[in-house]
Amino acid sequence: MLEKFISLLGFFSNNIGIDLGTANTVIYSEGKGIVLHEPSIVAIDTRTKRVIAVGKEAKEMLGKTPENIQAIRPLRDGVITDFEATQIMLAYFIERAIGGGIFRPKPRIVIGVPSGVTQVEKRAVIDAAKGAGAREVYLIPEPMAAAIGAGLPVEEPVGSMIVDIGGGTTEIAVISLAGIVVSNSIRVAGDEMNEAIIQYIKKRFHMFIGEQTGERIKIELGNAIYEDEEKEMEIKGRDITGLPKTVKITSKDITEALEDVIGSIINAIRLTLEKTPPELASDIAERGIVLAGGGSLLRNLDVRIERDVGIKTYYCEDPITAVARGVGKVLDKMDLIRRISME
């Protein structure tokens, strides 16, 4: 009788898909769509081990906390670096997404992870999700999830190329017949863009800025190509003597700062194309390269890739939520989940 009751709870589970990203976690709830989009950050009191804040509230604390409070990003380069903090964060987000309660049925969870993760890293994600309340956990490669979310014909005998640029990793894949034929996963993405800007400001203006300022500069001035019309902004930081400092920077400065990161991404795309079978390469040349992920939103990145690679490049609809929408679309398709899940 108990087994039947547990089975019934499973049947009525509110299954969810999760894009567990380095920068942001996005959750798709079956029948509801995107229900949560929060920074992947946890703030903890190191003396009491108590969680102070999660998500947006925790992000606001980055670089501003007293000695006893740590704002932690528990994922780096797309993988878990702090297991306990990840489990706390996931449990919080899952409860936010589907509600709490004693009789809340445990959900089936499908999670998008970088295609280059190791077995140890996969196990860490599965254990964290189960510890956070999952009944079943399936991992699918992020580029496959992004391609599904982008509406590409992944199950057809035609080549599709997806470039998913997140916070910690850039995932490049050629997909056909529900399989990844060729892929490349590099740990160069949005976070490295922020860090490149921070280091450029330090070297060029002898000024220290924080992670949030670096990200704000990227969003406001970041560009993948040099444009005639320059934008300017004033930024505040700390000079090498420790005193507050204000400088003006231009979009040209930031394009220069980002050159190496963009070059690494374009080189990875080229290497992937070089390994692609001729018939599928022909499909890609005809159909183009599709961009997804928050890191892809750097101004004119599509123009730069198209110019340097020589293949039409365009964005999918709402690139930031492509992976979450992809894992959400397969929640009720167990046959497809089994075909594309990572063992």
C-alpha positions in Angstrom: 0.0 0.0 0.0 2.8 2.4 0.9 4.6 1.6 -2.4 1.4 2.5 -4.3 1.1 5.8 -2.4 4.8 6.7 -3.1 4.2 5.8 -6.7 1.1 8.0 -6.8 3.0 10.9 -5.4 5.6 10.4 -8.1 2.9 10.5 -10.8 1.6 13.9 -9.6 5.2 15.3 -9.2 5.8 18.8 -10.4 8.7 17.9 -12.6 11.3 20.6 -13.3 14.1 21.3 -15.7 17.2 23.2 -14.4 19.9 25.2 -16.1 22.4 25.0 -13.3 24.7 27.8 -14.5 27.9 29.3 -13.1 26.4 32.8 -13.2 22.6 32.1 -13.0 20.2 29.2 -12.2 17.1 29.1 -14.4 14.2 26.7 -13.6 11.5 25.5 -15.9 8.4 24.0 -14.3 6.3 21.5 -16.2 3.1 23.1 -17.4 4.2 26.6 -16.2 7.3 27.5 -18.1 10.2 29.6 -16.6 9.4 30.0 -12.9 12.8 31.1 -11.5 15.8 33.0 -12.8 18.3 33.9 -10.0 22.1 34.4 -9.7 23.9 31.2 -8.6 25.2 32.8 -5.3 24.9 31.9 -1.6 25.8 34.2 1.3 26.8 32.3 4.5 27.7 33.5 8.0 31.1 31.7 8.6 30.7 31.8 12.4 27.3 30.2 12.6 27.3 28.4 9.2 23.8 29.9 8.7 22.6 30.9 5.2 22.1 34.7 5.1 20.8 35.0 1.5 20.5 33.2 -1.8 20.3 34.4 -5.4 19.7 38.1 -6.1 20.0 39.1 -2.4 23.3 37.3 -2.1 24.6 38.8 -5.4 24.1 42.3 -4.0 26.5 41.4 -1.2 29.4 40.4 -3.5 32.5 42.4 -2.5 30.6 44.2 0.3 30.5 41.7 3.1 32.1 42.0 6.6 34.7 39.4 7.6 32.2 36.9 9.0 30.0 36.8 5.9 31.0 35.1 2.7 29.1 35.5 -0.6 29.9 32.2 -2.4 29.6 31.3 -6.1 29.4 27.5 -5.6 29.9 26.7 -9.3 33.0 27.7 -11.3 33.5 27.0 -15.0 30.2 25.2 -15.1 31.0 22.6 -12.3 30.4 22.4 -8.6 33.3 23.7 -6.5 31.4 23.9 -3.2 29.1 20.9 -2.8 27.4 22.0 0.4 26.6 25.5 -0.8 25.3 24.1 -4.1 22.9 21.7 -2.3 21.6 24.6 -0.1 21.1 26.8 -3.1 19.4 24.0 -5.1 17.1 23.2 -2.2 16.1 26.8 -1.8 15.5 27.3 -5.6 13.5 24.0 -5.9 11.3 25.0 -3.0 10.8 28.4 -4.5 9.9 26.8 -7.9 7.4 24.2 -6.7 6.6 25.0 -3.1 7.3 23.3 0.1 5.1 21.2 2.5 5.3 17.8 4.1 3.4 16.1 1.3 5.1 17.8 -1.5 5.8 15.1 -4.1 9.5 14.8 -5.0 10.0 16.0 -8.6 11.8 14.4 -11.5 14.6 16.8 -12.4 16.4 17.2 -15.7 19.6 19.3 -15.5 21.7 20.8 -18.2 25.4 20.4 -17.6 28.5 21.2 -19.7 29.4 18.4 -22.2 32.9 18.2 -20.9 32.1 17.4 -17.2 33.9 14.4 -15.6 32.2 11.4 -13.9 33.1 12.9 -10.5 31.5 16.2 -11.5 28.3 14.5 -12.8 28.0 12.6 -9.6 28.3 15.8 -7.6 25.4 17.4 -9.5 23.2 14.3 -9.1 24.0 14.0 -5.4 23.3 17.7 -4.9 19.9 17.5 -6.7 18.9 14.4 -4.8 19.9 15.9 -1.5 17.8 19.0 -2.4 14.7 16.8 -2.9 14.8 15.2 -6.3 13.1 11.8 -6.9 15.0 11.1 -10.2 17.8 13.1 -11.8 18.8 13.1 -15.4 21.7 15.1 -16.8 21.7 16.2 -20.5 24.5 18.1 -22.3 23.9 21.9 -22.2 24.5 22.3 -26.0 21.8 19.6 -26.7 19.4 21.4 -24.2 20.2 24.8 -25.8 19.5 23.4 -29.3 16.1 21.9 -28.2 15.3 25.2 -26.5 16.2 27.1 -29.6 13.8 25.0 -31.6 16.4 23.3 -33.8 15.5 20.0 -35.5 17.7 17.9 -33.2 16.0 14.6 -34.0 16.2 14.9 -37.8 19.0 13.8 -40.1 20.3 17.3 -40.6 23.2 19.1 -39.1 22.6 21.9 -36.6 25.4 23.9 -34.9 24.8 25.6 -31.5 27.2 27.8 -29.6 26.1 28.2 -26.0 28.1 30.8 -24.2 27.3 30.8 -20.5 29.0 32.3 -17.4 31.7 29.6 -17.0 31.8 27.6 -20.2 31.3 27.9 -24.0 29.6 24.8 -25.4 29.9 24.2 -29.1 28.1 21.2 -30.7 27.1 19.8 -34.1 23.9 17.9 -33.6 22.1 15.3 -35.8 19.6 12.5 -35.1 19.3 13.4 -31.4 23.1 12.9 -30.9 26.1 15.2 -30.6 28.3 14.3 -33.5 31.1 16.8 -32.7 31.5 19.0 -29.7 33.9 21.3 -28.0 33.6 22.6 -24.4 36.0 25.4 -23.3 36.1 27.0 -19.9 36.1 30.5 -21.4 32.8 32.5 -21.3 31.1 35.4 -19.6 33.1 35.2 -16.4 36.3 35.4 -18.3 35.0 38.5 -20.2 34.4 40.1 -16.8 37.9 39.1 -15.5 39.5 40.4 -18.7 37.9 43.8 -18.2 39.0 43.8 -14.5 42.6 43.0 -15.5 42.6 45.6 -18.3 41.4 48.4 -16.0 44.1 47.4 -13.5 46.9 47.4 -16.1 45.8 50.5 -18.1 44.4 52.7 -15.3 46.2 51.3 -12.3 42.8 50.9 -10.6 41.1 48.0 -8.9 37.4 47.3 -9.6 35.1 44.5 -8.4 33.4 41.7 -10.2 30.0 43.5 -10.3 31.6 46.6 -11.8 33.4 44.5 -14.4 30.1 42.9 -15.4 28.3 46.3 -15.6 31.1 47.6 -17.9 30.7 44.6 -20.1 27.0 45.1 -20.4 27.2 48.8 -21.1 30.3 49.1 -23.2 31.2 45.6 -24.3 31.5 45.1 -28.1 33.0 42.3 -30.2 34.0 44.7 -33.0 35.5 48.2 -33.1 32.8 50.8 -34.0 33.3 54.4 -35.2 30.9 55.7 -32.6 32.5 55.4 -29.2 30.6 55.2 -25.9 32.0 56.4 -22.6 31.3 55.8 -19.0 32.7 56.9 -15.7 33.7 54.1 -13.3 34.8 54.2 -9.6 37.3 51.9 -7.9 40.4 52.0 -5.8 43.9 53.0 -6.9 47.1 51.3 -6.0 47.5 53.5 -2.9 44.2 52.3 -1.6 42.3 55.6 -2.2 39.1 55.9 -4.2 39.6 56.7 -7.8 37.4 57.7 -10.8 38.3 57.3 -14.5 36.5 57.5 -17.8 36.7 54.5 -20.1 35.4 54.0 -23.7 33.9 51.1 -25.6 37.2 50.9 -27.6 39.0 50.1 -24.4 36.6 47.3 -23.6 36.7 45.9 -27.1 40.5 45.7 -26.7 40.1 44.1 -23.3 37.9 41.4 -24.6 39.9 40.5 -27.8 41.7 37.4 -26.3 38.5 35.9 -24.9 36.5 36.4 -28.1 39.5 35.0 -30.1 39.4 31.8 -27.9 35.7 31.3 -28.6 36.1 31.8 -32.3 39.0 29.5 -32.4 37.0 26.8 -30.6 34.2 27.2 -33.2 36.7 26.8 -36.1 38.2 23.7 -34.5 34.7 22.2 -34.1 33.9 22.9 -37.8 37.2 21.3 -38.9 36.1 18.0 -37.2 32.6 18.1 -38.7 31.7 15.5 -41.3 31.4 17.1 -44.8 27.6 16.4 -45.2 26.9 18.0 -41.8 29.3 20.9 -42.5 27.3 21.6 -45.7 24.0 21.7 -43.7 25.6 24.2 -41.3 26.9 26.4 -44.1 23.3 26.5 -45.4 21.5 26.8 -42.1 23.9 28.9 -40.1 25.3 28.9 -36.6 22.9 29.5 -33.7 24.0 31.5 -30.6 22.5 30.9 -27.1 23.4 31.7 -23.5 23.8 35.0 -21.6 27.5 35.3 -22.6 26.5 35.4 -26.3 24.7 38.7 -25.8 27.9 40.7 -26.0 27.2 43.4 -28.6 28.0 42.4 -32.2 29.3 38.9 -31.3 27.1 37.4 -34.0 28.6 39.9 -36.5 32.2 39.1 -35.4 31.7 35.3 -35.6 30.0 35.5 -39.1 32.9 37.7 -40.3 35.7 35.5 -39.0 34.2 32.1 -39.6 32.3 32.9 -42.9 29.0 31.3 -41.9 25.7 33.1 -41.2 25.3 33.5 -37.4 22.2 34.4 -35.5 20.6 34.4 -32.1 17.9 32.0 -30.9 14.9 33.5 -29.2 15.7 34.6 -25.6 19.3 33.2 -25.5 19.5 33.4 -21.7 16.8 30.9 -21.1 17.5 28.5 -24.0 19.0 25.7 -21.9 16.2 25.9 -19.3 13.5 25.8 -22.0 15.3 22.9 -23.6 15.4 20.8 -20.4 11.8 21.8 -19.8 10.6 20.6 -23.3 11.9 17.1 -22.7 10.4 16.6 -19.2 7.5 14.5 -20.4 9.5 12.7 -23.1 11.2 9.9 -21.3 12.3 8.2 -24.5 14.1 11.3 -25.7 15.6 11.9 -22.2 17.1 8.4 -22.2 18.5 8.9 -25.7 20.3 12.2 -24.9 21.1 11.8 -21.2 24.7 11.5 -20.0 25.5 8.1 -18.4 
